[in-house]
Structure formats: C-alpha cells, structure tokens
C-alpha cells in the first residue's frame, strides 16, 4: 500500500473515532417560566451524563429572559473556552408585544453568534403559539421541555463530534 493510501486510511480511522468527549459546553437558561425551562436544563444534563461520550465540563448560566441570551452566548463563544453553547427559554405571548418578534430576534441572534464565531449554538428556545397560565398548559409544556432537553443535548454532542471530524479531514 502506498504512503498516500495509508495516510488516507489512518485519517479516516481517526475521523471516525472523533467524539464529543472532553468538550466544554455552556448552558444558558432564561429565568422566565423557570419551572418549565428548568425541565429542559435538567433533561439535557441527564442526557449528557447518559451519553457514551459525555462532555468534559458543563457551565450553567442564567439570564432574565430569552432576549438576553444572544449577548451572553456571544461573549461565551468569543471567550474561546466553549465547544458549544445551548440556550433554553420559553417565549410566550404576554400581550405587550408579539412573542413572534422576540422569538425571531433571539433565534436570529443565536444564528449570528454561531456563524460569526464558529461555535455551535443549540436552541431549546420554544415559542408556542398558545400558552396559558393554567395547570394543563404548564404540565404539557413542562413535559415537552423534557423531550426538547434530550433532543438538544443529542444535537449538541453530535454537532461537536461532526465538527471535530471535519477539522481532522480539513487538516489533512
């Protein structure tokens, strides 16, 4: 086998084993509707623990509301300390301004952070069309946030592993 083929096979084997192990992740949660948003945070932390390649460190941050998440995400991403950032919030129609505007602004900000910095920013920022402060909706969204926490944790770990594989291939 020639040297180029050997190097390619070695690189492929290395790329195939790239994982999210040892990653440092920041989790930012809005404090509005903490009883619901914390369900996403707790389930994502549990999913990280269950992962065959759990992250090395998870730092947790809290902000007043979803609107404040992108700025903190930007500062954390620019620090160079994090392999990924996860945002969790519940944006509801409070009657003062359109929650669609807030949700879109937050999502645009998070996308801008990840594209500007190269640090992936995952979102469990949910903007339900209808949310009412009664037990049935609170129960439904609390359960839904558990599911979203698992999904965002899995997406985070898969994205980190995929980016690490890409870096290995691009470095060759």
Secondary structure, 3 states (H helix, E strand, C coil): CCHHHHHHHHHHHHHHCCCCCCCEEEEEEECCCHHHHHHHHHHHHHHHHHCCCCCCEEEEEEECCHHHHHHHHHHHHHCCCCCEEEEEEECCCCCCCCHHHHHHHHHHHHHHHHHHHCCEEEEEEECCCCCCCCHHHHHHHHHHHHHHHHHHHHHHHHHHHHHHHHHHHHHC
